[in-house]
Amino acid sequence: MLKHGLHAFVSRGSRSGELLFPHKHEDGSYVVSKTRFEIDYIRVTRESEILPWLEKGYSLRMSNPANGIAAPSLIKPESIFRPVIL
């Protein structure tokens, strides 16, 4: 069972296929952005605030420190799986 609703998979390299989750930064925020540059970062404080940004085309910084993927990668919204709400 997944800990988070939002998730993605590493697409290439030696860790291909491993899960990624929204990366929580040291200040407790999550980062969405249109580019990889810090000047363009938008910080949100709750994971529930991420989905509306993804729907607007913003990418999300994602990682999986528990599995050794500590550096957050910027993942495009079309590569992020969303929770299914029934």
MDTraj code that builds the backbone (N, CA, C; nanometers):
import mdtraj as md
import numpy as np

residues = "MET LEU LYS HIS GLY LEU HIS ALA PHE VAL SER ARG GLY SER ARG SER GLY GLU LEU LEU PHE PRO HIS LYS HIS GLU ASP GLY SER TYR VAL VAL SER LYS THR ARG PHE GLU ILE ASP TYR ILE ARG VAL THR ARG GLU SER GLU ILE LEU PRO TRP LEU GLU LYS GLY TYR SER LEU ARG MET SER ASN PRO ALA ASN GLY ILE ALA ALA PRO SER LEU ILE LYS PRO GLU SER ILE PHE ARG PRO VAL ILE LEU".split()
xyz = np.array([
    [0.0839, -0.1185, 0.0000],
    [0.0000, 0.0000, 0.0000],
    [0.0882, 0.1247, 0.0000],
    [0.0485, 0.2248, -0.0770],
    [0.1256, 0.3483, -0.0873],
    [0.0986, 0.4401, 0.0302],
    [0.2032, 0.5053, 0.0747],
    [0.1925, 0.6009, 0.1850],
    [0.1272, 0.7306, 0.1375],
    [0.1537, 0.7688, 0.0124],
    [0.1027, 0.8930, -0.0431],
    [0.0122, 0.8617, -0.1604],
    [-0.0820, 0.9502, -0.1867],
    [-0.1654, 0.9340, -0.3046],
    [-0.0881, 0.9679, -0.4306],
    [-0.0157, 1.0807, -0.4291],
    [0.0628, 1.1207, -0.5449],
    [0.1920, 1.0413, -0.5477],
    [0.2222, 0.9841, -0.6644],
    [0.3468, 0.9099, -0.6783],
    [0.3876, 0.9062, -0.8251],
    [0.5132, 0.8747, -0.8472],
    [0.5678, 0.8605, -0.9823],
    [0.6725, 0.7505, -0.9759],
    [0.7290, 0.7174, -1.0918],
    [0.8323, 0.6147, -1.0983],
    [0.9563, 0.6721, -1.1653],
    [1.0732, 0.6322, -1.1182],
    [1.1983, 0.6698, -1.1838],
    [1.1930, 0.6101, -1.3238],
    [1.2199, 0.6927, -1.4252],
    [1.2015, 0.6472, -1.5632],
    [1.3274, 0.5920, -1.6300],
    [1.4446, 0.6199, -1.5757],
    [1.5667, 0.5696, -1.6396],
    [1.6792, 0.5567, -1.5370],
    [1.7836, 0.4889, -1.5797],
    [1.8986, 0.4712, -1.4919],
    [1.8878, 0.3463, -1.4070],
    [1.9804, 0.3326, -1.3149],
    [1.9884, 0.2115, -1.2323],
    [1.8710, 0.1976, -1.1367],
    [1.8022, 0.3059, -1.1094],
    [1.6874, 0.3016, -1.0175],
    [1.5538, 0.3034, -1.0913],
    [1.5565, 0.2753, -1.2192],
    [1.4364, 0.2748, -1.3017],
    [1.3278, 0.1876, -1.2383],
    [1.2072, 0.2416, -1.2326],
    [1.0938, 0.1687, -1.1763],
    [1.0688, 0.1933, -1.0288],
    [1.1637, 0.2557, -0.9588],
    [1.1429, 0.2825, -0.8158],
    [1.0434, 0.3961, -0.7964],
    [0.9708, 0.3898, -0.6871],
    [0.8696, 0.4901, -0.6559],
    [0.9298, 0.6221, -0.6102],
    [0.8623, 0.7297, -0.6461],
    [0.8942, 0.8643, -0.5980],
    [0.7683, 0.9227, -0.5349],
    [0.7878, 1.0040, -0.4322],
    [0.6781, 1.0696, -0.3628],
    [0.7076, 1.2186, -0.3535],
    [0.6066, 1.3010, -0.3254],
    [0.6337, 1.4445, -0.3078],
    [0.7449, 1.4655, -0.2047],
    [0.8430, 1.5474, -0.2430],
    [0.9580, 1.5720, -0.1563],
    [0.9260, 1.6827, -0.0559],
    [0.9401, 1.6500, 0.0723],
    [0.9180, 1.7488, 0.1781],
    [1.0522, 1.8132, 0.2101],
    [1.0619, 1.9434, 0.1850],
    [1.1863, 2.0171, 0.2085],
    [1.2059, 2.0430, 0.3574],
    [1.3257, 2.0879, 0.3933],
    [1.3603, 2.1108, 0.5341],
    [1.2642, 2.2055, 0.6043],
    [1.2080, 2.3019, 0.5301],
    [1.1140, 2.3971, 0.5906],
    [0.9720, 2.3416, 0.5981],
    [0.9537, 2.2150, 0.5582],
    [0.8234, 2.1500, 0.5654],
    [0.7360, 2.1720, 0.4430],
    [0.7883, 2.2402, 0.3422],
    [0.7076, 2.2699, 0.2236],
    [0.7357, 2.1711, 0.1105],
    [0.6459, 2.1707, 0.0148],
    [0.6610, 2.0973, -0.1098],
    [0.6809, 2.2016, -0.2191],
    [0.7490, 2.1648, -0.3280],
    [0.7793, 2.2621, -0.4331],
    [0.7168, 2.2191, -0.5656],
    [0.6419, 2.3134, -0.6257],
    [0.5945, 2.2988, -0.7626],
    [0.6589, 2.4102, -0.8438],
    [0.6809, 2.3850, -0.9727],
    [0.7490, 2.4838, -1.0543],
    [0.7288, 2.4540, -1.2025],
    [0.7356, 2.5573, -1.2834],
    [0.7309, 2.5411, -1.4287],
    [0.8703, 2.5138, -1.4848],
    [0.9755, 2.5521, -1.4082],
    [1.1135, 2.5307, -1.4523],
    [1.1930, 2.4691, -1.3379],
    [1.3180, 2.4348, -1.3660],
    [1.4044, 2.3758, -1.2629],
    [1.4737, 2.4817, -1.1776],
    [1.4523, 2.6084, -1.2100],
    [1.5230, 2.7161, -1.1409],
    [1.4513, 2.7577, -1.0128],
    [1.5302, 2.7720, -0.9067],
    [1.4745, 2.8040, -0.7747],
    [1.3937, 2.9339, -0.7739],
    [1.4297, 3.0271, -0.8580],
    [1.3576, 3.1544, -0.8631],
    [1.2107, 3.1338, -0.9010],
    [1.1802, 3.0239, -0.9700],
    [1.0439, 2.9944, -1.0149],
    [0.9661, 2.9037, -0.9201],
    [1.0274, 2.8608, -0.8099],
    [0.9617, 2.7695, -0.7160],
    [0.8397, 2.8341, -0.6520],
    [0.7365, 2.7545, -0.6388],
    [0.6204, 2.7907, -0.5583],
    [0.6138, 2.6872, -0.4476],
    [0.6185, 2.7346, -0.3250],
    [0.6166, 2.6445, -0.2098],
    [0.4750, 2.6342, -0.1548],
    [0.4323, 2.5107, -0.1300],
    [0.3023, 2.4865, -0.0684],
    [0.3260, 2.4110, 0.0614],
    [0.2423, 2.4347, 0.1590],
    [0.2665, 2.3783, 0.2915],
    [0.1984, 2.2448, 0.3154],
    [0.0950, 2.2143, 0.2378],
    [0.0226, 2.0879, 0.2579],
    [0.0206, 2.0076, 0.1281],
    [0.0330, 1.8783, 0.1417],
    [0.0301, 1.7914, 0.0240],
    [-0.1018, 1.8061, -0.0522],
    [-0.2085, 1.8354, 0.0184],
    [-0.3389, 1.8519, -0.0466],
    [-0.3433, 1.9737, -0.1393],
    [-0.2476, 2.0647, -0.1273],
    [-0.2435, 2.1839, -0.2128],
    [-0.1708, 2.1585, -0.3452],
    [-0.1105, 2.0426, -0.3613],
    [-0.0292, 2.0143, -0.4801],
    [-0.1140, 1.9897, -0.6040],
    [-0.2192, 1.9121, -0.5927],
    [-0.2976, 1.8699, -0.7089],
    [-0.3455, 1.9857, -0.7969],
    [-0.3997, 2.0942, -0.7413],
    [-0.4413, 2.2053, -0.8291],
    [-0.3265, 2.2618, -0.9133],
    [-0.2055, 2.2624, -0.8593],
    [-0.0898, 2.3108, -0.9353],
    [-0.0550, 2.2146, -1.0482],
    [-0.0640, 2.0843, -1.0216],
    [-0.0381, 1.9856, -1.1267],
    [-0.1375, 2.0018, -1.2409],
    [-0.2618, 2.0286, -1.2064],
    [-0.3664, 2.0467, -1.3080],
    [-0.3404, 2.1712, -1.3935],
    [-0.2642, 2.2666, -1.3409],
    [-0.2276, 2.3874, -1.4163],
    [-0.0992, 2.3669, -1.4971],
    [-0.0398, 2.2478, -1.4905],
    [0.0790, 2.2189, -1.5694],
    [0.2112, 2.2348, -1.4966],
    [0.2089, 2.2565, -1.3662],
    [0.3324, 2.2702, -1.2892],
    [0.3904, 2.1325, -1.2587],
    [0.5225, 2.1244, -1.2535],
    [0.5930, 2.0028, -1.2159],
    [0.6139, 2.0015, -1.0650],
    [0.6467, 1.8855, -1.0121],
    [0.6605, 1.8668, -0.8676],
    [0.7956, 1.8047, -0.8349],
    [0.8623, 1.8557, -0.7319],
    [0.9861, 1.7957, -0.6823],
    [0.9489, 1.6686, -0.6061],
    [1.0094, 1.5549, -0.6469],
    [0.9768, 1.4261, -0.5862],
    [1.1043, 1.3489, -0.5526],
    [1.0965, 1.2650, -0.4489],
    [1.2107, 1.1847, -0.4044],
    [1.1580, 1.0615, -0.3313],
    [1.2499, 0.9831, -0.2775],
    [1.2151, 0.8694, -0.1925],
    [1.3358, 0.8394, -0.1025],
    [1.3576, 0.9216, 0.0002],
    [1.4741, 0.9037, 0.0876],
    [1.4804, 0.7673, 0.1545],
    [1.3661, 0.7070, 0.1828],
    [1.3642, 0.5762, 0.2479],
    [1.4284, 0.4688, 0.1606],
    [1.4296, 0.4911, 0.0289],
    [1.4911, 0.3953, -0.0646],
    [1.6187, 0.4506, -0.1264],
    [1.6786, 0.5520, -0.0645],
    [1.8067, 0.6030, -0.1106],
    [1.8000, 0.7062, -0.2213],
    [1.6815, 0.7590, -0.2499],
    [1.6669, 0.8630, -0.3522],
    [1.6368, 0.9936, -0.2798],
    [1.7415, 1.0557, -0.2250],
    [1.7249, 1.1737, -0.1406],
    [1.7172, 1.3032, -0.2206],
    [1.7837, 1.3090, -0.3355],
    [1.7837, 1.4313, -0.4166],
    [1.6509, 1.4421, -0.4918],
    [1.5771, 1.5515, -0.4707],
    [1.4480, 1.5641, -0.5368],
    [1.4613, 1.5936, -0.6862],
    [1.3854, 1.5195, -0.7659],
    [1.3805, 1.5416, -0.9102],
    [1.2526, 1.6177, -0.9444],
    [1.2589, 1.6992, -1.0471],
    [1.1416, 1.7737, -1.0926],
    [1.0662, 1.6853, -1.1916],
    [0.9470, 1.6428, -1.1529],
    [0.8677, 1.5481, -1.2317],
    [0.7510, 1.6201, -1.2982],
    [0.7357, 1.5987, -1.4276],
    [0.6285, 1.6613, -1.5045],
    [0.4931, 1.6068, -1.4597],
    [0.3893, 1.6894, -1.4664],
    [0.2580, 1.6461, -1.4173],
    [0.2026, 1.5226, -1.4886],
    [0.2333, 1.5067, -1.6167],
    [0.1811, 1.3900, -1.6887],
    [0.2471, 1.2589, -1.6455],
    [0.3552, 1.2654, -1.5701],
    [0.4233, 1.1459, -1.5198],
    [0.3871, 1.1145, -1.3758],
    [0.2998, 1.1954, -1.3166],
    [0.2610, 1.1770, -1.1767],
    [0.1245, 1.1111, -1.1697],
    [0.1175, 1.0018, -1.0957],
    [-0.0079, 0.9302, -1.0768],
    [-0.0833, 0.9940, -0.9610],
    [-0.2121, 1.0157, -0.9836],
    [-0.2966, 1.0772, -0.8813],
    [-0.3814, 0.9715, -0.8130],
    [-0.4241, 0.9981, -0.6895],
    [-0.5095, 0.9009, -0.6201],
    [-0.6447, 0.8927, -0.6893],
    [-0.7014, 0.7742, -0.6869],
    [-0.8361, 0.7543, -0.7405],
    [-0.9324, 0.7699, -0.6247],
    [-1.0287, 0.8586, -0.6413],
    [-1.1279, 0.8823, -0.5362],
    [-1.2602, 0.8256, -0.5842],
    [-1.3107, 0.7299, -0.5071],
    [-1.4372, 0.6648, -0.5432],
    [-1.5512, 0.7203, -0.4636],
])
top = md.Topology()
chain = top.add_chain()
for i, resn in enumerate(residues, 1):
    res = top.add_residue(resn, chain, resSeq=i)
    for name in ("N", "CA", "C"):
        top.add_atom(name, md.element.get_by_symbol(name[0]), res)
traj = md.Trajectory(xyz[None], top)
